[in-house]
Amino acid sequence: MMSRTGDRLRDVATAVGAAVTEQDLPELRLAEQLPVRRRWSGGRWLVPLVAAVSVIAAVGAAAVFGKLLAVSRDRPHSALIPGPALIRPVTGTPGYLVTSQLGRGSVISVATGRTIAKIPPPVKGYVIEGIAAAPGNRVFYLAGEVFGARGGRLEFFEVKLRPDGQPEPARRLPGRAIQVPLPVSSNGLMNIAVAVSPDGRQIAYALQNQLLTDPGLRPVTITVLSVSTGATRAWRVWSGPQTQISQLSWDAHGRIAYHATIGNAAVRNGHVIKARRQNLNLVAILSTLGAPGPLLPASRLLTYSSRPDAGVRASVITADGLTVVAQVVNGFQVTSLVEISVATGQITRVLLSGEQAFQANPVAIDGDNLLFTLSPKQEHPNASYICGHLALAKLSTGQIARLPVPVYCSTAAPPPPFPATW
């Protein structure tokens, strides 16, 4: 996950609760608002003053959300075909996080923030550029490269954790290694969007083409890889300097929710079409039950924005496929962590809003547990400092807790990526 610089961070709360009524919710567009009556529980989580400010910000921004984000309902829903549930989500709080710093993996205790174990490189020279976790908090997948003179060799590994959090030896997933050009990033690394299906049988990944030396020569692709056989299927969209798929997540019905920027694109009659000098920031849902091929025709558009300063910044879908949890920025630069109905495209609940949600990019959901970043209480004057902490949101209650796992920022230069998942 990418940390952000602190020049816009302000004093914030580390845990906030708000009771959001139907009329308080920012609308997207083209659908009826759903009534929501769930409230935050547990008085020890409430900070009344900040919560009130958050609700006021949400009410003031409602009209702007309606103009900046749109919903496509022209295309019918994919058939909901339940898949086999080989791995069960955790019922309590996940016990472990797997993180990567400078390409090296670690297992971290959620309760204490302490490093339990290092994950040895599965092969010599291997660097981790993406991590995904199967439900249950015990099986993790690593996406990464071994670099050579002509570029990198992309390979995937499965790592299982023992009950004490110690990693077992990594298992390389079957399939041929994929050659990719050297990235042009300052640290030689790129982020790989990767997600595992709830049944644990497939992983999906998308390369960060903008960091490759030939971004215009290869299509932007979502590739689905069978964990047991190595067989792959791919869905592609046109390449370009702005086109990028930044986040993937699965539901239990064979669908992948993806967050993307599509360059030279616009929306006409609910469909994404090519349009010069326009970019789209969108969330769409791909049914993997159909044949591979062009990505956008196989997808249902959920939300989109053509403004660079507004729209969804990150999103993940729940395993039941009913809700997308997203970080949304409106035209007033108010950031919110919200739940969006997949059926209607409407925001149904605001989990967090205002400065404390500035970095609240959701990265993983296991059962009832959402992982994201919570902004700090105050800005640090040093060049390299803690600019936030990983945080847990209970989706059933809306309770938010800061975890003892810091996220670092820098005023001098962007720090290296910090992928983390459970």
Summary of the structure (lengths in Angstrom):
residues: 422
radius of gyration: 20.2
end to end distance: 12.9
largest distance: 58.6
contacts: 1467
relative contact order: 0.20
helix: 8%
strand: 44%
